[in-house]
């Protein structure tokens, strides 16, 4: 079962809505939308890591 990109709760498939629904926060998403949200989240996390690495390396000089 996939995890919710909003709250990391467990998502369960609803045949009526044809979407995954989070048991914790109630967000309903298709599997494609879940993957897109994860990709956006990972790309934004990567930017902050790169900024931190650049800062860390500049302080060591």
LUMLUMDREN-2810 file (N, C-alpha, C; in Angstrom, 1 decimal):
<atoms>
<atom><aa>X</aa><ch>A</ch><at>N</at><xx>0.8</xx><yy>-1.2</yy><zz>0.0</zz></atom>
<atom><aa>X</aa><ch>A</ch><at>CA</at><xx>0.0</xx><yy>0.0</yy><zz>0.0</zz></atom>
<atom><aa>X</aa><ch>A</ch><at>C</at><xx>0.9</xx><yy>1.2</yy><zz>0.0</zz></atom>
<atom><aa>X</aa><ch>A</ch><at>N</at><xx>0.5</xx><yy>2.2</yy><zz>-0.8</zz></atom>
<atom><aa>X</aa><ch>A</ch><at>CA</at><xx>1.3</xx><yy>3.4</yy><zz>-0.8</zz></atom>
<atom><aa>X</aa><ch>A</ch><at>C</at><xx>1.1</xx><yy>4.3</yy><zz>0.4</zz></atom>
<atom><aa>X</aa><ch>A</ch><at>N</at><xx>2.1</xx><yy>5.2</yy><zz>0.6</zz></atom>
<atom><aa>X</aa><ch>A</ch><at>CA</at><xx>2.0</xx><yy>6.1</yy><zz>1.7</zz></atom>
<atom><aa>X</aa><ch>A</ch><at>C</at><xx>1.5</xx><yy>7.5</yy><zz>1.2</zz></atom>
<atom><aa>X</aa><ch>A</ch><at>N</at><xx>0.8</xx><yy>8.2</yy><zz>2.0</zz></atom>
<atom><aa>X</aa><ch>A</ch><at>CA</at><xx>0.3</xx><yy>9.5</yy><zz>1.7</zz></atom>
<atom><aa>X</aa><ch>A</ch><at>C</at><xx>1.5</xx><yy>10.5</yy><zz>1.6</zz></atom>
<atom><aa>X</aa><ch>A</ch><at>N</at><xx>1.5</xx><yy>11.3</yy><zz>0.4</zz></atom>
<atom><aa>X</aa><ch>A</ch><at>CA</at><xx>2.6</xx><yy>12.3</yy><zz>0.3</zz></atom>
<atom><aa>X</aa><ch>A</ch><at>C</at><xx>2.4</xx><yy>13.5</yy><zz>1.2</zz></atom>
<atom><aa>X</aa><ch>A</ch><at>N</at><xx>1.2</xx><yy>13.7</yy><zz>1.8</zz></atom>
<atom><aa>X</aa><ch>A</ch><at>CA</at><xx>0.9</xx><yy>14.8</yy><zz>2.6</zz></atom>
<atom><aa>X</aa><ch>A</ch><at>C</at><xx>1.3</xx><yy>14.5</yy><zz>4.1</zz></atom>
<atom><aa>X</aa><ch>A</ch><at>N</at><xx>0.9</xx><yy>13.3</yy><zz>4.6</zz></atom>
<atom><aa>X</aa><ch>A</ch><at>CA</at><xx>1.1</xx><yy>13.1</yy><zz>6.0</zz></atom>
<atom><aa>X</aa><ch>A</ch><at>C</at><xx>1.8</xx><yy>11.7</yy><zz>6.3</zz></atom>
<atom><aa>X</aa><ch>A</ch><at>N</at><xx>2.1</xx><yy>11.0</yy><zz>5.3</zz></atom>
<atom><aa>X</aa><ch>A</ch><at>CA</at><xx>2.8</xx><yy>9.7</yy><zz>5.4</zz></atom>
<atom><aa>X</aa><ch>A</ch><at>C</at><xx>1.9</xx><yy>8.6</yy><zz>6.0</zz></atom>
<atom><aa>X</aa><ch>A</ch><at>N</at><xx>0.6</xx><yy>8.8</yy><zz>5.9</zz></atom>
<atom><aa>X</aa><ch>A</ch><at>CA</at><xx>-0.3</xx><yy>7.8</yy><zz>6.4</zz></atom>
<atom><aa>X</aa><ch>A</ch><at>C</at><xx>-0.5</xx><yy>6.7</yy><zz>5.4</zz></atom>
<atom><aa>X</aa><ch>A</ch><at>N</at><xx>-1.2</xx><yy>5.7</yy><zz>5.8</zz></atom>
<atom><aa>X</aa><ch>A</ch><at>CA</at><xx>-1.5</xx><yy>4.6</yy><zz>4.8</zz></atom>
<atom><aa>X</aa><ch>A</ch><at>C</at><xx>-2.7</xx><yy>4.9</yy><zz>4.0</zz></atom>
<atom><aa>X</aa><ch>A</ch><at>N</at><xx>-2.5</xx><yy>4.7</yy><zz>2.7</zz></atom>
<atom><aa>X</aa><ch>A</ch><at>CA</at><xx>-3.6</xx><yy>5.0</yy><zz>1.7</zz></atom>
<atom><aa>X</aa><ch>A</ch><at>C</at><xx>-4.2</xx><yy>3.6</yy><zz>1.3</zz></atom>
<atom><aa>X</aa><ch>A</ch><at>N</at><xx>-5.5</xx><yy>3.7</yy><zz>1.2</zz></atom>
<atom><aa>X</aa><ch>A</ch><at>CA</at><xx>-6.3</xx><yy>2.5</yy><zz>0.8</zz></atom>
<atom><aa>X</aa><ch>A</ch><at>C</at><xx>-7.1</xx><yy>2.8</yy><zz>-0.5</zz></atom>
<atom><aa>X</aa><ch>A</ch><at>N</at><xx>-7.1</xx><yy>1.8</yy><zz>-1.4</zz></atom>
<atom><aa>X</aa><ch>A</ch><at>CA</at><xx>-7.8</xx><yy>2.0</yy><zz>-2.7</zz></atom>
<atom><aa>X</aa><ch>A</ch><at>C</at><xx>-9.3</xx><yy>2.0</yy><zz>-2.5</zz></atom>
<atom><aa>X</aa><ch>A</ch><at>N</at><xx>-10.0</xx><yy>3.0</yy><zz>-3.1</zz></atom>
<atom><aa>X</aa><ch>A</ch><at>CA</at><xx>-11.4</xx><yy>3.0</yy><zz>-3.1</zz></atom>
<atom><aa>X</aa><ch>A</ch><at>C</at><xx>-11.9</xx><yy>2.7</yy><zz>-4.5</zz></atom>
<atom><aa>X</aa><ch>A</ch><at>N</at><xx>-12.7</xx><yy>1.6</yy><zz>-4.6</zz></atom>
<atom><aa>X</aa><ch>A</ch><at>CA</at><xx>-13.2</xx><yy>1.3</yy><zz>-5.9</zz></atom>
<atom><aa>X</aa><ch>A</ch><at>C</at><xx>-14.3</xx><yy>2.2</yy><zz>-6.4</zz></atom>
<atom><aa>X</aa><ch>A</ch><at>N</at><xx>-15.0</xx><yy>2.8</yy><zz>-5.5</zz></atom>
<atom><aa>X</aa><ch>A</ch><at>CA</at><xx>-16.0</xx><yy>3.8</yy><zz>-5.8</zz></atom>
<atom><aa>X</aa><ch>A</ch><at>C</at><xx>-15.4</xx><yy>5.0</yy><zz>-6.5</zz></atom>
<atom><aa>X</aa><ch>A</ch><at>N</at><xx>-14.4</xx><yy>5.6</yy><zz>-5.8</zz></atom>
<atom><aa>X</aa><ch>A</ch><at>CA</at><xx>-13.8</xx><yy>6.8</yy><zz>-6.3</zz></atom>
<atom><aa>X</aa><ch>A</ch><at>C</at><xx>-12.7</xx><yy>6.5</yy><zz>-7.4</zz></atom>
<atom><aa>X</aa><ch>A</ch><at>N</at><xx>-12.2</xx><yy>5.3</yy><zz>-7.4</zz></atom>
<atom><aa>X</aa><ch>A</ch><at>CA</at><xx>-11.1</xx><yy>4.8</yy><zz>-8.3</zz></atom>
<atom><aa>X</aa><ch>A</ch><at>C</at><xx>-9.9</xx><yy>5.6</yy><zz>-8.0</zz></atom>
<atom><aa>X</aa><ch>A</ch><at>N</at><xx>-9.6</xx><yy>5.9</yy><zz>-6.7</zz></atom>
<atom><aa>X</aa><ch>A</ch><at>CA</at><xx>-8.5</xx><yy>6.6</yy><zz>-6.2</zz></atom>
<atom><aa>X</aa><ch>A</ch><at>C</at><xx>-8.0</xx><yy>6.0</yy><zz>-4.9</zz></atom>
<atom><aa>X</aa><ch>A</ch><at>N</at><xx>-6.8</xx><yy>6.3</yy><zz>-4.5</zz></atom>
<atom><aa>X</aa><ch>A</ch><at>CA</at><xx>-6.3</xx><yy>6.0</yy><zz>-3.2</zz></atom>
<atom><aa>X</aa><ch>A</ch><at>C</at><xx>-6.7</xx><yy>7.1</yy><zz>-2.2</zz></atom>
<atom><aa>X</aa><ch>A</ch><at>N</at><xx>-7.2</xx><yy>6.6</yy><zz>-1.0</zz></atom>
<atom><aa>X</aa><ch>A</ch><at>CA</at><xx>-7.7</xx><yy>7.6</yy><zz>0.0</zz></atom>
<atom><aa>X</aa><ch>A</ch><at>C</at><xx>-6.8</xx><yy>7.4</yy><zz>1.3</zz></atom>
<atom><aa>X</aa><ch>A</ch><at>N</at><xx>-6.3</xx><yy>8.5</yy><zz>1.8</zz></atom>
<atom><aa>X</aa><ch>A</ch><at>CA</at><xx>-5.5</xx><yy>8.4</yy><zz>3.0</zz></atom>
<atom><aa>X</aa><ch>A</ch><at>C</at><xx>-6.4</xx><yy>8.1</yy><zz>4.2</zz></atom>
<atom><aa>X</aa><ch>A</ch><at>N</at><xx>-6.1</xx><yy>7.2</yy><zz>5.0</zz></atom>
<atom><aa>X</aa><ch>A</ch><at>CA</at><xx>-6.9</xx><yy>6.9</yy><zz>6.2</zz></atom>
<atom><aa>X</aa><ch>A</ch><at>C</at><xx>-6.7</xx><yy>8.0</yy><zz>7.3</zz></atom>
<atom><aa>X</aa><ch>A</ch><at>N</at><xx>-5.6</xx><yy>8.7</yy><zz>7.3</zz></atom>
<atom><aa>X</aa><ch>A</ch><at>CA</at><xx>-5.3</xx><yy>9.7</yy><zz>8.3</zz></atom>
<atom><aa>X</aa><ch>A</ch><at>C</at><xx>-5.9</xx><yy>11.1</yy><zz>8.0</zz></atom>
<atom><aa>X</aa><ch>A</ch><at>N</at><xx>-5.5</xx><yy>11.6</yy><zz>6.8</zz></atom>
<atom><aa>X</aa><ch>A</ch><at>CA</at><xx>-6.0</xx><yy>13.0</yy><zz>6.5</zz></atom>
<atom><aa>X</aa><ch>A</ch><at>C</at><xx>-7.1</xx><yy>13.0</yy><zz>5.4</zz></atom>
<atom><aa>X</aa><ch>A</ch><at>N</at><xx>-7.4</xx><yy>11.9</yy><zz>4.8</zz></atom>
<atom><aa>X</aa><ch>A</ch><at>CA</at><xx>-8.5</xx><yy>11.9</yy><zz>3.8</zz></atom>
<atom><aa>X</aa><ch>A</ch><at>C</at><xx>-8.2</xx><yy>12.4</yy><zz>2.4</zz></atom>
<atom><aa>X</aa><ch>A</ch><at>N</at><xx>-7.0</xx><yy>12.6</yy><zz>2.1</zz></atom>
<atom><aa>X</aa><ch>A</ch><at>CA</at><xx>-6.6</xx><yy>13.0</yy><zz>0.7</zz></atom>
<atom><aa>X</aa><ch>A</ch><at>C</at><xx>-6.9</xx><yy>11.9</yy><zz>-0.2</zz></atom>
<atom><aa>X</aa><ch>A</ch><at>N</at><xx>-7.5</xx><yy>12.2</yy><zz>-1.4</zz></atom>
<atom><aa>X</aa><ch>A</ch><at>CA</at><xx>-7.8</xx><yy>11.2</yy><zz>-2.4</zz></atom>
<atom><aa>X</aa><ch>A</ch><at>C</at><xx>-7.0</xx><yy>11.5</yy><zz>-3.6</zz></atom>
<atom><aa>X</aa><ch>A</ch><at>N</at><xx>-6.2</xx><yy>10.5</yy><zz>-4.1</zz></atom>
<atom><aa>X</aa><ch>A</ch><at>CA</at><xx>-5.3</xx><yy>10.7</yy><zz>-5.2</zz></atom>
<atom><aa>X</aa><ch>A</ch><at>C</at><xx>-5.2</xx><yy>9.5</yy><zz>-6.1</zz></atom>
<atom><aa>X</aa><ch>A</ch><at>N</at><xx>-5.0</xx><yy>9.7</yy><zz>-7.4</zz></atom>
<atom><aa>X</aa><ch>A</ch><at>CA</at><xx>-4.7</xx><yy>8.6</yy><zz>-8.3</zz></atom>
<atom><aa>X</aa><ch>A</ch><at>C</at><xx>-3.2</xx><yy>8.2</yy><zz>-8.0</zz></atom>
<atom><aa>X</aa><ch>A</ch><at>N</at><xx>-2.9</xx><yy>7.0</yy><zz>-8.5</zz></atom>
<atom><aa>X</aa><ch>A</ch><at>CA</at><xx>-1.5</xx><yy>6.5</yy><zz>-8.3</zz></atom>
<atom><aa>X</aa><ch>A</ch><at>C</at><xx>-0.5</xx><yy>7.5</yy><zz>-9.1</zz></atom>
<atom><aa>X</aa><ch>A</ch><at>N</at><xx>-0.9</xx><yy>8.0</yy><zz>-10.2</zz></atom>
<atom><aa>X</aa><ch>A</ch><at>CA</at><xx>-0.1</xx><yy>8.9</yy><zz>-11.0</zz></atom>
<atom><aa>X</aa><ch>A</ch><at>C</at><xx>0.1</xx><yy>10.2</yy><zz>-10.2</zz></atom>
<atom><aa>X</aa><ch>A</ch><at>N</at><xx>-0.9</xx><yy>10.7</yy><zz>-9.5</zz></atom>
<atom><aa>X</aa><ch>A</ch><at>CA</at><xx>-0.8</xx><yy>11.9</yy><zz>-8.7</zz></atom>
<atom><aa>X</aa><ch>A</ch><at>C</at><xx>0.1</xx><yy>11.6</yy><zz>-7.5</zz></atom>
<atom><aa>X</aa><ch>A</ch><at>N</at><xx>0.1</xx><yy>10.5</yy><zz>-6.9</zz></atom>
<atom><aa>X</aa><ch>A</ch><at>CA</at><xx>1.0</xx><yy>10.1</yy><zz>-5.8</zz></atom>
<atom><aa>X</aa><ch>A</ch><at>C</at><xx>2.4</xx><yy>10.1</yy><zz>-6.2</zz></atom>
<atom><aa>X</aa><ch>A</ch><at>N</at><xx>2.7</xx><yy>9.5</yy><zz>-7.4</zz></atom>
<atom><aa>X</aa><ch>A</ch><at>CA</at><xx>4.1</xx><yy>9.5</yy><zz>-7.9</zz></atom>
<atom><aa>X</aa><ch>A</ch><at>C</at><xx>4.6</xx><yy>10.9</yy><zz>-8.2</zz></atom>
<atom><aa>X</aa><ch>A</ch><at>N</at><xx>3.7</xx><yy>11.7</yy><zz>-8.8</zz></atom>
<atom><aa>X</aa><ch>A</ch><at>CA</at><xx>4.1</xx><yy>13.1</yy><zz>-9.1</zz></atom>
<atom><aa>X</aa><ch>A</ch><at>C</at><xx>4.4</xx><yy>13.9</yy><zz>-7.9</zz></atom>
<atom><aa>X</aa><ch>A</ch><at>N</at><xx>3.6</xx><yy>13.7</yy><zz>-6.8</zz></atom>
<atom><aa>X</aa><ch>A</ch><at>CA</at><xx>3.8</xx><yy>14.4</yy><zz>-5.6</zz></atom>
<atom><aa>X</aa><ch>A</ch><at>C</at><xx>5.2</xx><yy>14.0</yy><zz>-4.9</zz></atom>
<atom><aa>X</aa><ch>A</ch><at>N</at><xx>5.5</xx><yy>12.7</yy><zz>-5.0</zz></atom>
<atom><aa>X</aa><ch>A</ch><at>CA</at><xx>6.7</xx><yy>12.2</yy><zz>-4.5</zz></atom>
<atom><aa>X</aa><ch>A</ch><at>C</at><xx>7.9</xx><yy>12.8</yy><zz>-5.3</zz></atom>
<atom><aa>X</aa><ch>A</ch><at>N</at><xx>7.8</xx><yy>12.8</yy><zz>-6.6</zz></atom>
<atom><aa>X</aa><ch>A</ch><at>CA</at><xx>8.8</xx><yy>13.4</yy><zz>-7.4</zz></atom>
<atom><aa>X</aa><ch>A</ch><at>C</at><xx>9.1</xx><yy>14.8</yy><zz>-7.1</zz></atom>
<atom><aa>X</aa><ch>A</ch><at>N</at><xx>8.0</xx><yy>15.6</yy><zz>-6.9</zz></atom>
<atom><aa>X</aa><ch>A</ch><at>CA</at><xx>8.2</xx><yy>17.0</yy><zz>-6.5</zz></atom>
<atom><aa>X</aa><ch>A</ch><at>C</at><xx>8.8</xx><yy>17.2</yy><zz>-5.2</zz></atom>
<atom><aa>X</aa><ch>A</ch><at>N</at><xx>8.4</xx><yy>16.3</yy><zz>-4.2</zz></atom>
<atom><aa>X</aa><ch>A</ch><at>CA</at><xx>9.0</xx><yy>16.4</yy><zz>-2.9</zz></atom>
<atom><aa>X</aa><ch>A</ch><at>C</at><xx>10.5</xx><yy>16.0</yy><zz>-2.9</zz></atom>
<atom><aa>X</aa><ch>A</ch><at>N</at><xx>10.8</xx><yy>15.0</yy><zz>-3.7</zz></atom>
<atom><aa>X</aa><ch>A</ch><at>CA</at><xx>12.3</xx><yy>14.6</yy><zz>-3.7</zz></atom>
<atom><aa>X</aa><ch>A</ch><at>C</at><xx>13.1</xx><yy>15.7</yy><zz>-4.4</zz></atom>
<atom><aa>X</aa><ch>A</ch><at>N</at><xx>12.6</xx><yy>16.3</yy><zz>-5.4</zz></atom>
<atom><aa>X</aa><ch>A</ch><at>CA</at><xx>13.3</xx><yy>17.3</yy><zz>-6.1</zz></atom>
<atom><aa>X</aa><ch>A</ch><at>C</at><xx>13.5</xx><yy>18.5</yy><zz>-5.2</zz></atom>
<atom><aa>X</aa><ch>A</ch><at>N</at><xx>12.6</xx><yy>18.9</yy><zz>-4.4</zz></atom>
<atom><aa>X</aa><ch>A</ch><at>CA</at><xx>12.7</xx><yy>20.0</yy><zz>-3.5</zz></atom>
<atom><aa>X</aa><ch>A</ch><at>C</at><xx>13.7</xx><yy>19.7</yy><zz>-2.4</zz></atom>
<atom><aa>X</aa><ch>A</ch><at>N</at><xx>13.7</xx><yy>18.4</yy><zz>-1.9</zz></atom>
<atom><aa>X</aa><ch>A</ch><at>CA</at><xx>14.6</xx><yy>18.0</yy><zz>-0.9</zz></atom>
<atom><aa>X</aa><ch>A</ch><at>C</at><xx>16.0</xx><yy>18.0</yy><zz>-1.4</zz></atom>
<atom><aa>X</aa><ch>A</ch><at>N</at><xx>16.2</xx><yy>17.7</yy><zz>-2.7</zz></atom>
<atom><aa>X</aa><ch>A</ch><at>CA</at><xx>17.6</xx><yy>17.7</yy><zz>-3.3</zz></atom>
<atom><aa>X</aa><ch>A</ch><at>C</at><xx>18.1</xx><yy>19.0</yy><zz>-3.3</zz></atom>
<atom><aa>X</aa><ch>A</ch><at>N</at><xx>17.3</xx><yy>20.0</yy><zz>-3.6</zz></atom>
<atom><aa>X</aa><ch>A</ch><at>CA</at><xx>17.8</xx><yy>21.4</yy><zz>-3.7</zz></atom>
<atom><aa>X</aa><ch>A</ch><at>C</at><xx>18.4</xx><yy>21.9</yy><zz>-2.4</zz></atom>
<atom><aa>X</aa><ch>A</ch><at>N</at><xx>17.7</xx><yy>21.6</yy><zz>-1.3</zz></atom>
<atom><aa>X</aa><ch>A</ch><at>CA</at><xx>18.1</xx><yy>22.1</yy><zz>0.0</zz></atom>
<atom><aa>X</aa><ch>A</ch><at>C</at><xx>19.4</xx><yy>21.3</yy><zz>0.4</zz></atom>
<atom><aa>X</aa><ch>A</ch><at>N</at><xx>19.5</xx><yy>20.1</yy><zz>0.0</zz></atom>
<atom><aa>X</aa><ch>A</ch><at>CA</at><xx>20.7</xx><yy>19.3</yy><zz>0.3</zz></atom>
<atom><aa>X</aa><ch>A</ch><at>C</at><xx>21.9</xx><yy>19.9</yy><zz>-0.4</zz></atom>
<atom><aa>X</aa><ch>A</ch><at>N</at><xx>21.7</xx><yy>20.2</yy><zz>-1.7</zz></atom>
<atom><aa>X</aa><ch>A</ch><at>CA</at><xx>22.8</xx><yy>20.8</yy><zz>-2.5</zz></atom>
<atom><aa>X</aa><ch>A</ch><at>C</at><xx>23.2</xx><yy>22.2</yy><zz>-1.9</zz></atom>
<atom><aa>X</aa><ch>A</ch><at>N</at><xx>22.3</xx><yy>23.0</yy><zz>-1.5</zz></atom>
<atom><aa>X</aa><ch>A</ch><at>CA</at><xx>22.6</xx><yy>24.3</yy><zz>-0.8</zz></atom>
<atom><aa>X</aa><ch>A</ch><at>C</at><xx>23.4</xx><yy>24.1</yy><zz>0.4</zz></atom>
<atom><aa>X</aa><ch>A</ch><at>N</at><xx>23.0</xx><yy>23.1</yy><zz>1.3</zz></atom>
<atom><aa>X</aa><ch>A</ch><at>CA</at><xx>23.7</xx><yy>22.8</yy><zz>2.5</zz></atom>
<atom><aa>X</aa><ch>A</ch><at>C</at><xx>25.1</xx><yy>22.4</yy><zz>2.2</zz></atom>
<atom><aa>X</aa><ch>A</ch><at>N</at><xx>25.2</xx><yy>21.5</yy><zz>1.2</zz></atom>
<atom><aa>X</aa><ch>A</ch><at>CA</at><xx>26.6</xx><yy>21.0</yy><zz>0.9</zz></atom>
<atom><aa>X</aa><ch>A</ch><at>C</at><xx>27.5</xx><yy>22.1</yy><zz>0.4</zz></atom>
<atom><aa>X</aa><ch>A</ch><at>N</at><xx>26.9</xx><yy>23.0</yy><zz>-0.4</zz></atom>
<atom><aa>X</aa><ch>A</ch><at>CA</at><xx>27.7</xx><yy>24.1</yy><zz>-0.9</zz></atom>
<atom><aa>X</aa><ch>A</ch><at>C</at><xx>28.1</xx><yy>25.0</yy><zz>0.3</zz></atom>
<atom><aa>X</aa><ch>A</ch><at>N</at><xx>27.2</xx><yy>25.3</yy><zz>1.2</zz></atom>
<atom><aa>X</aa><ch>A</ch><at>CA</at><xx>27.5</xx><yy>26.1</yy><zz>2.4</zz></atom>
<atom><aa>X</aa><ch>A</ch><at>C</at><xx>28.6</xx><yy>25.4</yy><zz>3.2</zz></atom>
<atom><aa>X</aa><ch>A</ch><at>N</at><xx>28.5</xx><yy>24.1</yy><zz>3.4</zz></atom>
<atom><aa>X</aa><ch>A</ch><at>CA</at><xx>29.4</xx><yy>23.3</yy><zz>4.3</zz></atom>
<atom><aa>X</aa><ch>A</ch><at>C</at><xx>30.8</xx><yy>23.4</yy><zz>3.7</zz></atom>
<atom><aa>X</aa><ch>A</ch><at>N</at><xx>30.9</xx><yy>23.2</yy><zz>2.4</zz></atom>
<atom><aa>X</aa><ch>A</ch><at>CA</at><xx>32.2</xx><yy>23.1</yy><zz>1.7</zz></atom>
<atom><aa>X</aa><ch>A</ch><at>C</at><xx>32.8</xx><yy>24.5</yy><zz>1.7</zz></atom>
<atom><aa>X</aa><ch>A</ch><at>N</at><xx>32.0</xx><yy>25.6</yy><zz>1.6</zz></atom>
<atom><aa>X</aa><ch>A</ch><at>CA</at><xx>32.6</xx><yy>26.9</yy><zz>1.6</zz></atom>
<atom><aa>X</aa><ch>A</ch><at>C</at><xx>33.1</xx><yy>27.3</yy><zz>3.0</zz></atom>
<atom><aa>X</aa><ch>A</ch><at>N</at><xx>32.6</xx><yy>26.8</yy><zz>4.1</zz></atom>
<atom><aa>X</aa><ch>A</ch><at>CA</at><xx>33.0</xx><yy>27.1</yy><zz>5.4</zz></atom>
<atom><aa>X</aa><ch>A</ch><at>C</at><xx>34.3</xx><yy>26.3</yy><zz>5.8</zz></atom>
<atom><aa>X</aa><ch>A</ch><at>N</at><xx>34.6</xx><yy>25.2</yy><zz>5.1</zz></atom>
<atom><aa>X</aa><ch>A</ch><at>CA</at><xx>35.8</xx><yy>24.5</yy><zz>5.4</zz></atom>
<atom><aa>X</aa><ch>A</ch><at>C</at><xx>37.1</xx><yy>25.1</yy><zz>4.9</zz></atom>
<atom><aa>X</aa><ch>A</ch><at>N</at><xx>37.0</xx><yy>26.0</yy><zz>3.9</zz></atom>
<atom><aa>X</aa><ch>A</ch><at>CA</at><xx>38.1</xx><yy>26.6</yy><zz>3.2</zz></atom>
<atom><aa>X</aa><ch>A</ch><at>C</at><xx>38.9</xx><yy>27.5</yy><zz>4.1</zz></atom>
</atoms>
